[in-house]
C-alpha cells in the first residue's frame, strides 16, 4: 500500500461513493506533517469552505506541476 503524500498547491480529489453523487475536490492549503502525510487543511472548490481533512480510501492527491529542481 502506498502512503498518500501531498504539498500545498496539490489537489485532493474524493471519488463519489454513491451513484449520482459528484466528485469533490479541494486545494491543499497546508500539510501538517513534514513527510506530506495527512491530515491536510483544504479549501473545497464547490463551497469555498476551509477545513482539516483526514482523507479516506476514496480519496487521492493530484500533484501540482513541480519544478524538477524542487526535489
C-alpha positions as CSV (number, residue, x, y, z in Angstrom):
1,X,0.0,0.0,0.0
2,X,1.3,3.4,-1.0
3,X,1.2,6.2,1.6
4,X,-0.7,9.4,0.5
5,X,1.6,12.4,0.3
6,X,0.9,16.0,-0.7
7,X,2.3,19.5,-0.7
8,X,0.4,22.8,-0.5
9,X,-0.9,23.6,-4.0
10,X,-1.8,19.9,-4.8
11,X,-5.4,18.9,-5.2
12,X,-7.3,16.4,-3.0
13,X,-10.0,14.5,-5.0
14,X,-12.7,12.5,-3.3
15,X,-14.5,10.0,-5.5
16,X,-18.2,9.6,-5.3
17,X,-19.3,6.5,-3.3
18,X,-22.9,6.6,-4.4
19,X,-24.4,6.7,-7.9
20,X,-25.4,10.2,-8.9
21,X,-23.1,12.0,-6.4
22,X,-20.4,14.2,-7.8
23,X,-16.7,14.0,-7.2
24,X,-15.4,16.6,-4.8
25,X,-12.1,18.3,-5.0
26,X,-10.1,20.7,-2.8
27,X,-6.9,22.7,-3.0
28,X,-4.5,21.6,-0.3
29,X,-3.5,24.7,1.7
30,X,-1.4,23.2,4.5
31,X,0.2,19.9,5.2
32,X,0.5,19.0,8.9
33,X,3.4,16.6,8.7
34,X,6.9,17.1,7.1
35,X,6.6,13.8,5.2
36,X,3.4,15.1,3.4
37,X,1.1,12.6,5.1
38,X,-2.4,13.6,6.1
39,X,-4.2,15.4,7.6
40,X,-4.5,18.4,5.3
41,X,-6.0,21.8,5.5
42,X,-8.0,22.2,2.3
43,X,-10.4,24.6,0.5
44,X,-13.2,22.8,-1.2
45,X,-13.8,24.1,-4.7
46,X,-17.6,23.6,-4.6
47,X,-18.3,25.6,-1.4
48,X,-15.1,27.6,-0.6
49,X,-15.2,26.1,2.9
50,X,-11.8,25.5,4.5
51,X,-11.2,22.8,7.0
52,X,-9.0,20.0,8.3
53,X,-9.4,16.7,6.4
54,X,-8.3,13.1,7.1
55,X,-8.7,11.6,3.7
56,X,-10.2,8.1,3.4
57,X,-9.7,5.3,0.9
58,X,-12.0,7.1,-1.6
59,X,-9.5,10.0,-1.9
60,X,-6.3,10.6,-3.9
61,X,-3.9,13.5,-4.5
62,X,-3.3,15.2,-7.8
63,X,0.1,16.7,-7.6
64,X,0.6,20.2,-9.0
65,X,3.4,20.6,-11.6
66,X,6.7,20.8,-9.8
67,X,10.0,22.3,-10.9
68,X,12.4,19.3,-11.4
69,X,15.0,21.1,-9.2
70,X,12.4,21.1,-6.3
71,X,13.4,17.6,-5.2
